[in-house]
Amino acid sequence: MKPSALLFSLTLCAALGGCIGVDTLRPGADTSGELTIAPDSKIKTDASGNITVIPQGLTVPYPQSPETVFRAAQTALRQLELDVVEVDPSRHYILAEHGLSAFSNGENVGIYFQPLNGGTQVTVTSKAKTPTNLFVPDHKESVQKRLAAVLAGMARQP
């Protein structure tokens, strides 16, 4: 992002009541010292009792392995010109963002991967960076479509 656009974005966020950071999409994100759960989240507890909070989104199952889908998702995000902010293969998620545009003050995108019957279930969520962002693009469907296209292209390669 250009310095002038970054400065404008920061000024706009401050004026509009603050930006919502991509960290709010991190599974189990805890910024206050207590576990905070967004109203649209799913709570998952594994066999060890560890709790994971995953925001709701568009979920699609894929027949490929989690490793393959994880790599393909990073390619899909680059193709959609979303900036990857955080990649955590051990916790099975990728966080990305899109900056200021003519139509939006920016969006945060979370992609969550879960092994499922030999394949992978992928949930994509998309949130506005500012609460007053009225025309925020929803990236859930575009990310899932691009991910499916990247996986299809990988399958055709020798």
N, C-alpha and C positions, 0 to 999 in steps of 0.2 A: 504494500500500500504506500502511496506517495506521502511524504511528510505533511503536506498541506491537507490531504484528505484525512489523515490520522488525527491531526489537530482539530479539524472540523468535527470529526466523529466524537472525539473526547469532549469537546465543547457542547455538542448537541446532547450527548448522554448526560452530562452534568445538568444541563438546562431542563431536560425532560424527566429528571428524577432518577437517573442512574441507569447504567447498562446492566443487563443480566449476563453474567459471564458463562462461558462454555463449561466451567467447573460445576454449574448447577445440573448438568447432564451426566456427570460422573456417577457411576453406580455406587451407592452408599456414600455420596458426597456429604461431608459433615463440616460445615464452616463455623458452627456456633458452639462446638463442644458436646452437643447432643445430636443424636441421629434425627435429621429432618426428612420427612417423607412428603413429597409433592402429592397433591390429591389425585393425580393421574398415574401414579406409580404402581408397579407390582412389587410385592415383597417375596423374595425367594430365600429359603433357608436350606442349606446343604446338610449332608449327613453329620458334619462336624458342628453344626449349630451356627455357622457363619451366615450372617444376613446380608443379602444383596438387594439394593433398591434399584429397580429399572423403570424409567419413565415409559408410559404407554406410547405406542406408535403403530406403524404399519409393519406387520409381521408376515414374512414369506419363508416357506421351507425350500431348501435347495438340496439336491442329492449329493453334492460334492462335500469333501471333508472340511472341517473347520479351518485348517491351515490354508487350503486352496481358496476358500471363500474369503478369508481374512486378507490374503494377498490381492485377490480380485477387487475387494472393496476399496483398498488403497488406490488402485488404478482407476476405479470408477470415480472416486472423489477428485482425483487430479483431472480427469477428463471433464468433470462438471465444474472445474475451477473453484472447488471448495478447498480452503486451506486446512490441511491436517494439523491439528494442534497437539493432540496426544494420542499415542498408540500404546495399548497395553495388552499384549497377547496373553499374558498370564491371567488377566481378569476378563479377557474376551470382549474388549470394546475399543472403539476408535471415536475420538471427538474431533469435529471439524467446525469451521465457521465460514461465513461469507460476509464480507465487509459492506460498507455503505454503497448504495446504488441509487439511481434515480427513483426507485420504487420502494426502498426499504432502508431502515437504519442498520440493517444487518441481521443475520440469523445464526443460530447455533444448531449443529446437527450431531446427534449421537447415534452410533451404530453398535448394536449389541449382538453377540454371537453365542449360540447355545447348541452343543451337539444334540442331534435328534435322529435316532434310528439309522445310524450310519451316514447321515447327512448333516446339515446345519440349518438351524432356524435363525433367521436374521430379523431383528427388529430395528427400524429406523424411526427416530423422532426428530422433529424440527421445531424450534422455538424462536420467537422474536427476541432480539437483544434489548429492546426497550418496550415497556408496557404500552406505550402510546403508538406503537408501530401498527398502523391500520391496514397496510397493504403488503404485509409480509408474505413472501413466497413460501409455500410449503414444499420442502425438499424431500419429503418421505417417498412419494411416488417416483420422482425423477431419480433418486438414488437407487431404489429397488429396480427400476427398469434398466438403468445403466449397469448395475451389478449383474443382472441377468444377461445382458448383452456381452459383457466382458467374459463371464463364465462360458457362454456359448462360443465365443471366439477362441477361448482357451481349449475347448473341447475339439474344435476343428483343426487345431495345430497338430502337426505330426509329432 
